[in-house]
Amino acid sequence: MNDTTPAFDRHMLEALVCPVTQTVLEYDAEAQELISRPANLAFPIRNGIPVMLTDEARPLE
């Protein structure tokens, strides 16, 4: 992460759940993603804002 990229507020994670399964998300700081293991999806964080759209999520391998 560079100096121009806003940081993700980890306190926000407590309020967010997976839009597919309604389960808790894991924060991957290195990849800047929120991970839903039950849904097998990774939701991107762009400019410090989580993008919780299934169309934007990356399938986990």
N, C-alpha and C positions, 0 to 999 in steps of 0.2 A: 504494500500500500504506500502510495507517495503522499507528499504533504498537501496535495490539492484534492485528494479523495477524502470525503467526510467519513468519520468513523461511525460504525454501527453501534447504536446504544444497546448494550447487552440487557439492560432492564426491559427493553421492548420485547425481548424474547419471552419474558414471563407472560405477556399478554397475547402472544401469537400462538396459534395452533395450525396444524396442517389443514388446508381447506378440503382435502379429500377424506382424511380419516379422523379429523378433530383430535389428533394426538399431539404430544409434546414434540417440539423440534430441537435438533442439535445445531449449534453454531460452529461452522468450520471457518475460522478466521483466515486461514491461509488461502482457501478457495473463495472466500467471501460468499458463502452459501448457507442456507438453512436446510438441514437434512431431515427428511421424514423417512425413517427406516420402514415403518409399516406400509407406506405408499410407494416405497422404493424410488423417491424423487428428491432432487436437490433444487431448491428455489434460490435464484440469484439475489444478491444484494448489490444494487447499483446506486452509486453516489450516496451510500449510507441508508438507502431505503430498500426494504425487502420487497421483492416482486412476487406476490403470492398468487400468481396466475398459473394454472396447470399447463397452459399453452407455452409458458416461458420456462417451465421447470425442465431440468435435465434428468433423464432416467439414470438411476444408479446401476452400476455394472454388477 
